[in-house]
Amino acid sequence: MSVSIGWLPAKSKVNSSSYTWQIKNFNHTKFHTKSHDYYQRNEIHINGIQSSTFTFSFMRNETNENRNCSLWLTRDPFERNESSSEQLSPWLRLSLTTSSIPLLERLVVEDDFRNICIAWICGSKKRRMSTCKLTGGFYHATRIGGVKEFSVSNPHFVLYDDLLDREKGLLCGDMLTVVCEVRAFTNDVRHVDSWLFHPLESEVSHDTQRTLANDLRQILGTGYASDVTLVAKCGKKFPAHVLILSSRSPVFAAMFQHDMKEKREKCVTINDLSSQVVEGLLEFMYTDSVTAIITLAPELLAAAHKYDISRLKTYCGEAMTSELKIENAAEYLYLADLYGADQLRTEAKQFTLTNLYKVKKTAGWKKLHSQSPHVTDELMDELAELMRQLTST
C-alpha cells in the first residue's frame, strides 16, 4: 500500500523593517529630473522625488543583510523616446532601492520570495489607503563591480490626480505620508506534524463588501424595519431606527425614553439642518464615517454638539484641521470655540497666531471679533506675552 505524504505546516521567523516617509507641502513639491546610464548603454531620465536614506534588513544568500535604501516617487513617460518624453503617466510609481536611482527598466532581476515588500498611504481619514505590493528583487549591477543591488517597485502606486483630490483624503494638511515595510523571512523554519493539520480545512470566504458598516449603510439606505423618521428643514424625510439613534446619541436617547412628542409621533423634525447634513449625520451614526466629511465638517460639527456625539465632534475637528488655511482659520476658530472642539480650537488658534497679519483681513476674523471677542482677546494676550519674552532682558 502506498502512502502519500503532503507538505507539512511550517512556521518561520520574519524580520520586519518599516520606514515612514513624510513629504510636506506636497502641492508645492517639484519632481526633479535625474539622468543615469545603465550598463553604459542608454541614458535614463527620472522624473521624481527621493526620500532620505534609511536601513532595511534583507535575506540574501541564506544570510541577513542590512542595506542602505531610499524610496522614490516617480512619474514614468508613456514611451521612452524624445518625441514623447514630456508625456508622463497619470500614475505615480513607488520604488524601494539600494542604489542611487530606482530601477525603471526591468533588467535581469532575481524573483525574490524571501523579502516581501508592501507600502501604503496614511491619509487624513486615519486609514491605510493605496496599499500595494512592490515586486522585483536583487539584480546584478556590473557597472559598480558586480555588486548585487536590490530594487522593487509598483508602477501603479497611486494616481497623481487622486492625491490632489481633497475628497479622497490622501493628503493630510498638504503632507503625503508613505509607509514602506519589508518582511524578510529567515532560515529558522520549524515544521509542525499533527493530525490536526491533515483533515481538509473548510474554505473561508473573506467578503469585504459584507462588513458591519456596509450592512448598516444598506439598512439605512433602504429604510428596512425603520421605526422613526427624521425630517430636514427642507422637508426631506429620512427613515431611521430608534435603537441605533439612541445608542449613538444621549439626546436622541432622552427623546425616545420619555413621553415626548418625538416618541409619540415617531418623527423628529430638524429645522436647523439641511438634508445633506442630516444625511451625513445619519451616515456617521450608522457607519462611524462620512463620505463627504471635508465638505460637511463645519455644519456636522454643530450637529455633533447639538446631539452630544463626541466622536463625531472629534471626527469633524480632524477633517477641519487638515483643511486649515488663511481664508477659513478665523471661521474654524470661531466654530471650535462655539461648539467645544478643543483640539481644533488649539490648532486653529496656533495657525491664526502664526498668520495673524493675513487672517485679520478675512471676513471670518470680523465675525470672530464681533461674536467671540474673548477669543480675539486671548489671541492678543498670547501675542503680547510672546513679545514680552522676546524683548525682555
C-alpha positions as CSV (number, residue, x, y, z in Angstrom):
1,M,0.0,0.0,0.0
2,S,1.5,3.3,-1.0
3,V,1.3,6.3,1.3
4,S,1.3,9.9,0.1
5,I,2.8,12.5,2.3
6,G,1.9,16.1,1.6
7,W,3.5,19.3,2.7
8,L,3.6,19.8,6.5
9,P,2.6,23.1,8.1
10,A,5.6,25.3,8.8
11,K,6.4,28.3,10.9
12,S,9.3,30.7,10.0
13,K,10.7,33.8,11.7
14,V,10.3,37.1,10.0
15,N,12.5,40.2,10.4
16,S,10.2,43.2,9.8
17,S,11.6,46.7,8.9
18,S,9.5,49.8,8.2
19,Y,10.1,53.4,7.2
20,T,7.7,56.3,7.2
21,W,8.3,59.0,4.5
22,Q,6.6,62.3,5.0
23,I,6.6,64.7,2.1
24,K,5.5,68.1,3.4
25,N,3.9,70.8,1.2
26,F,3.3,68.1,-1.5
27,N,1.4,70.5,-3.8
28,H,4.4,72.7,-3.9
29,T,7.0,69.9,-4.2
30,K,8.6,69.8,-7.7
31,F,9.5,66.5,-9.3
32,H,13.2,66.9,-10.3
33,T,14.8,65.1,-13.3
34,K,17.9,62.9,-12.8
35,S,19.7,61.2,-15.6
36,H,21.6,57.9,-15.3
37,D,23.4,55.4,-17.6
38,Y,22.5,51.8,-17.0
39,Y,25.4,49.5,-18.1
40,Q,26.8,52.4,-20.2
41,R,24.1,51.6,-22.8
42,N,21.4,54.2,-22.7
43,E,20.6,57.3,-20.6
44,I,17.5,57.1,-18.3
45,H,15.7,60.3,-17.3
46,I,13.9,60.1,-14.0
47,N,11.2,62.5,-13.0
48,G,10.7,62.0,-9.3
49,I,11.2,62.7,-5.6
50,Q,13.7,60.8,-3.4
51,S,13.4,60.1,0.3
52,S,16.2,60.3,2.9
53,T,18.5,57.2,3.3
54,F,17.4,54.6,5.8
55,T,18.4,51.0,6.6
56,F,16.4,47.8,5.9
57,S,17.2,44.2,6.7
58,F,17.0,41.7,3.7
59,M,17.6,38.0,3.3
60,R,20.2,37.1,0.6
61,N,22.4,34.1,0.1
62,E,20.9,32.5,3.2
63,T,22.1,35.4,5.4
64,N,20.5,38.5,6.7
65,E,21.9,41.8,5.4
66,N,21.4,45.4,6.4
67,R,21.4,47.7,3.4
68,N,21.1,51.4,3.0
69,C,17.9,52.2,1.0
70,S,15.8,55.1,-0.3
71,L,12.3,55.5,-1.6
72,W,11.4,57.1,-4.9
73,L,8.1,58.5,-6.2
74,T,8.4,58.8,-10.0
75,R,6.2,59.6,-13.0
76,D,7.1,57.4,-15.9
77,P,6.9,58.6,-19.5
78,F,4.5,56.6,-21.7
79,E,7.3,55.8,-24.1
80,R,11.0,56.3,-23.7
81,N,11.9,58.4,-26.7
82,E,12.5,62.1,-27.3
83,S,9.2,62.7,-29.1
84,S,7.1,61.6,-26.1
85,S,9.4,62.4,-23.2
86,E,7.1,65.1,-21.9
87,Q,4.0,62.8,-21.8
88,L,4.0,61.4,-18.3
89,S,2.0,58.6,-16.9
90,P,-1.1,59.5,-14.7
91,W,0.2,57.0,-12.2
92,L,3.0,57.5,-9.6
93,R,5.5,54.7,-9.3
94,L,6.8,53.9,-5.8
95,S,10.3,52.3,-5.8
96,L,12.4,50.9,-2.9
97,T,16.1,50.7,-4.0
98,T,19.6,50.3,-2.5
99,S,21.1,52.1,-5.5
100,S,21.3,55.8,-6.1
101,I,18.3,55.7,-8.6
102,P,15.2,53.5,-9.0
103,L,15.3,50.6,-11.4
104,L,12.7,51.7,-14.0
105,E,13.8,49.3,-16.7
106,R,13.4,45.6,-15.8
107,L,16.9,44.2,-16.4
108,V,17.9,40.8,-15.0
109,V,16.1,40.7,-11.7
110,E,16.0,37.6,-9.4
111,D,12.4,37.0,-8.3
112,D,12.6,37.3,-4.6
113,F,10.2,35.4,-2.4
114,R,12.3,35.8,0.8
115,N,11.7,39.6,1.1
116,I,8.1,40.7,0.9
117,C,7.7,44.5,0.4
118,I,4.4,46.4,0.9
119,A,3.6,50.1,1.0
120,W,0.6,52.3,1.7
121,I,-0.5,55.9,2.3
122,C,-1.7,57.2,5.7
123,G,-4.3,59.7,4.7
124,S,-6.3,62.4,6.5
125,K,-9.1,59.9,7.2
126,K,-6.7,57.9,9.5
127,R,-6.8,54.8,7.3
128,R,-4.5,52.9,5.2
129,M,-5.0,53.8,1.5
130,S,-3.4,52.6,-1.8
131,T,-1.9,49.6,-0.1
132,C,0.1,47.6,-2.6
133,K,3.0,45.1,-3.0
134,L,6.3,46.1,-4.5
135,T,7.8,43.5,-6.8
136,G,11.3,42.8,-8.0
137,G,14.4,41.7,-6.1
138,F,18.2,41.6,-6.3
139,Y,19.9,42.3,-9.7
140,H,23.5,42.2,-10.9
141,A,24.9,45.7,-11.1
142,T,28.0,45.2,-13.3
143,R,28.5,49.0,-13.5
144,I,29.9,49.0,-10.0
145,G,32.0,45.9,-9.9
146,G,29.3,43.2,-9.8
147,V,27.6,44.3,-6.6
148,K,24.1,43.0,-6.1
149,E,21.6,45.8,-5.8
150,F,18.0,45.5,-4.5
151,S,15.1,47.2,-6.3
152,V,11.4,46.7,-6.0
153,S,8.6,48.9,-7.3
154,N,4.9,49.2,-8.2
155,P,4.2,51.4,-11.3
156,H,0.5,51.9,-10.2
157,F,1.0,53.0,-6.6
158,V,-1.4,55.9,-6.8
159,L,-3.0,58.2,-9.4
160,Y,-1.4,61.7,-9.3
161,D,-4.8,63.4,-9.6
162,D,-6.1,61.4,-6.7
163,L,-3.5,62.9,-4.5
164,L,-4.8,66.4,-5.4
165,D,-8.5,65.4,-4.8
166,R,-9.5,66.5,-1.3
167,E,-12.4,64.2,-1.2
168,K,-10.0,61.2,-1.5
169,G,-8.3,62.3,1.8
170,L,-4.9,61.0,0.7
171,L,-3.1,64.2,1.9
172,C,-3.2,65.4,5.5
173,G,-2.6,69.1,5.7
174,D,-0.8,69.0,2.3
175,M,1.5,66.3,3.6
176,L,1.8,62.9,1.9
177,T,2.8,60.1,4.3
178,V,4.0,56.9,2.7
179,V,4.9,53.9,4.8
180,C,7.0,51.1,3.4
181,E,7.6,47.7,5.1
182,V,9.9,44.8,4.3
183,R,9.3,41.4,5.8
184,A,12.5,39.2,5.5
185,F,11.8,35.5,6.0
186,T,14.8,33.9,7.8
187,N,16.2,30.4,7.6
188,D,14.7,29.4,11.0
189,V,11.9,27.2,9.8
190,R,10.1,24.6,12.0
191,H,7.7,22.0,10.6
192,V,4.7,21.0,12.6
193,D,3.4,17.4,12.2
194,S,0.0,16.9,13.8
195,W,-3.2,15.1,12.9
196,L,-4.9,18.4,13.4
197,F,-3.5,19.6,10.1
198,H,-4.4,16.6,8.0
199,P,-8.2,16.9,7.7
200,L,-9.4,19.2,4.9
201,E,-9.8,22.7,6.1
202,S,-13.1,24.4,5.4
203,E,-12.8,27.3,2.9
204,V,-13.3,30.7,4.5
205,S,-14.6,33.4,2.2
206,H,-13.5,37.0,3.1
207,D,-16.2,39.1,1.6
208,T,-15.0,42.7,2.1
209,Q,-18.4,44.0,1.0
210,R,-20.3,42.4,3.8
211,T,-18.8,44.4,6.7
212,L,-20.9,45.6,9.6
213,A,-20.6,49.2,8.4
214,N,-21.7,48.3,4.9
215,D,-24.6,46.3,6.1
216,L,-25.8,49.1,8.3
217,R,-25.3,51.5,5.5
218,Q,-27.6,49.3,3.3
219,I,-30.2,49.2,6.1
220,L,-30.1,53.0,6.4
221,G,-30.4,53.4,2.6
222,T,-33.3,51.0,2.2
223,G,-35.1,52.1,5.4
224,Y,-35.7,48.4,6.3
225,A,-37.7,47.9,9.6
226,S,-37.4,51.7,10.4
227,D,-39.4,52.9,13.3
228,V,-38.8,56.7,13.3
229,T,-38.4,59.4,10.6
230,L,-36.1,62.4,10.6
231,V,-37.2,65.5,8.7
232,A,-34.7,68.1,7.4
233,K,-35.5,71.8,7.2
234,C,-36.3,71.4,3.5
235,G,-38.9,68.7,4.3
236,K,-36.9,65.8,3.1
237,K,-37.6,62.6,5.1
238,F,-35.1,60.0,6.3
239,P,-36.3,56.7,7.8
240,A,-34.1,55.6,10.7
241,H,-34.1,53.2,13.7
242,V,-34.6,54.3,17.4
243,L,-32.2,51.7,18.7
244,I,-29.3,53.0,16.7
245,L,-30.0,56.7,17.2
246,S,-30.4,56.1,21.0
247,S,-27.2,54.1,21.2
248,R,-25.2,56.8,19.5
249,S,-26.6,60.0,21.0
250,P,-27.7,60.7,24.6
251,V,-30.0,63.5,23.2
252,F,-31.9,61.0,21.0
253,A,-32.0,58.5,23.8
254,A,-33.7,61.0,26.1
255,M,-36.3,61.8,23.3
256,F,-37.3,58.2,23.0
257,Q,-37.1,57.3,26.7
258,H,-39.6,59.9,27.9
259,D,-43.1,60.8,26.8
260,M,-42.1,63.4,24.3
261,K,-43.6,64.5,21.0
262,E,-40.9,62.7,19.0
263,K,-41.7,59.4,20.7
264,R,-45.4,59.7,20.3
265,E,-45.3,60.8,16.7
266,K,-42.3,58.7,15.7
267,C,-40.9,61.7,13.9
268,V,-38.1,64.1,14.6
269,T,-38.2,67.5,12.8
270,I,-34.7,69.1,12.5
271,N,-35.4,72.7,11.3
272,D,-31.8,73.9,11.6
273,L,-30.1,71.2,9.4
274,S,-30.1,70.8,5.6
275,S,-30.9,67.5,4.1
276,Q,-27.2,67.0,3.2
277,V,-26.2,67.4,6.8
278,V,-28.9,65.2,8.2
279,E,-27.8,62.5,5.6
280,G,-24.2,62.9,6.8
281,L,-25.3,62.8,10.5
282,L,-27.2,59.5,9.9
283,E,-24.3,58.1,7.9
284,F,-21.9,58.7,10.8
285,M,-24.3,57.3,13.4
286,Y,-24.7,54.1,11.3
287,T,-21.2,53.6,9.9
288,D,-18.8,55.8,12.0
289,S,-17.7,57.6,8.9
290,V,-19.0,60.3,6.5
291,T,-18.3,60.1,2.7
292,A,-18.3,63.9,2.2
293,I,-16.7,64.8,5.5
294,I,-14.4,67.6,4.1
295,T,-17.4,69.5,2.7
296,L,-19.9,68.9,5.6
297,A,-17.5,69.1,8.5
298,P,-18.3,72.7,9.7
299,E,-22.1,72.0,9.7
300,L,-21.7,68.5,11.1
301,L,-19.7,69.9,14.0
302,A,-22.8,71.9,15.0
303,A,-24.9,68.8,14.7
304,A,-22.4,66.8,16.8
305,H,-22.6,69.4,19.5
306,K,-26.4,69.6,19.4
307,Y,-26.9,65.8,19.7
308,D,-23.9,65.3,22.0
309,I,-22.0,62.9,19.7
310,S,-18.4,63.4,20.9
311,R,-16.8,61.0,18.4
312,L,-18.4,62.9,15.5
313,K,-17.1,66.2,17.0
314,T,-13.6,64.8,17.0
315,Y,-14.0,63.4,13.5
316,C,-15.1,66.8,12.2
317,G,-12.3,68.6,14.1
318,E,-9.7,66.3,12.4
319,A,-11.1,67.0,9.0
320,M,-11.3,70.7,9.5
321,T,-7.7,70.8,10.9
322,S,-6.4,69.1,7.8
323,E,-8.1,71.9,5.7
324,L,-6.9,74.9,7.7
325,K,-5.8,77.9,5.6
326,I,-5.8,81.7,5.7
327,E,-9.4,82.0,4.4
328,N,-11.0,79.8,7.0
329,A,-8.8,79.9,10.0
330,A,-10.8,82.5,11.9
331,E,-14.1,80.9,11.0
332,Y,-12.9,77.5,12.2
333,L,-11.6,79.0,15.4
334,Y,-15.0,80.6,16.0
335,L,-16.8,77.3,15.4
336,A,-14.3,75.3,17.5
337,D,-14.8,77.7,20.4
338,L,-18.6,77.8,20.0
339,Y,-19.0,74.0,19.9
340,G,-16.2,73.0,22.3
341,A,-14.0,71.2,19.8
342,D,-10.8,71.5,21.9
343,Q,-8.2,70.1,19.5
344,L,-9.5,72.0,16.6
345,R,-9.5,75.2,18.7
346,T,-5.9,74.7,19.7
347,E,-4.8,74.0,16.0
348,A,-6.8,76.9,14.6
349,K,-5.5,79.3,17.3
350,Q,-1.9,78.4,16.6
351,F,-2.5,78.7,12.8
352,T,-4.2,82.1,13.3
353,L,-1.4,83.5,15.5
354,T,1.2,82.3,13.0
355,N,-0.6,84.0,10.1
356,L,-2.3,86.8,12.0
357,Y,-1.4,89.6,9.6
358,K,-3.3,87.8,6.7
359,V,-6.0,86.2,8.8
360,K,-7.1,89.7,10.2
361,K,-8.1,90.7,6.6
362,T,-10.7,87.9,6.2
363,A,-14.4,88.1,6.9
364,G,-14.0,85.3,9.4
365,W,-11.9,87.5,11.6
366,K,-14.6,90.2,11.7
367,K,-17.2,87.6,12.7
368,L,-14.8,86.2,15.4
369,H,-14.0,89.6,16.8
370,S,-17.7,90.7,16.9
371,Q,-19.3,87.5,18.2
372,S,-16.5,85.9,20.3
373,P,-14.4,88.9,21.5
374,H,-13.0,86.8,24.3
375,V,-11.2,84.6,21.7
376,T,-9.5,87.6,20.0
377,D,-8.6,89.0,23.4
378,E,-7.0,85.6,24.2
379,L,-5.0,85.8,20.9
380,M,-3.8,89.4,21.7
381,D,-2.8,88.3,25.2
382,E,-0.7,85.4,23.9
383,L,0.8,87.6,21.2
384,A,1.7,90.3,23.9
385,E,3.2,87.6,26.1
386,L,5.3,86.4,23.2
387,M,6.6,89.9,22.5
388,R,7.4,90.4,26.2
389,Q,9.5,87.3,26.2
390,L,11.3,88.3,23.0
391,T,12.1,91.9,24.2
392,S,12.8,91.2,27.9
393,T,16.4,91.4,29.0
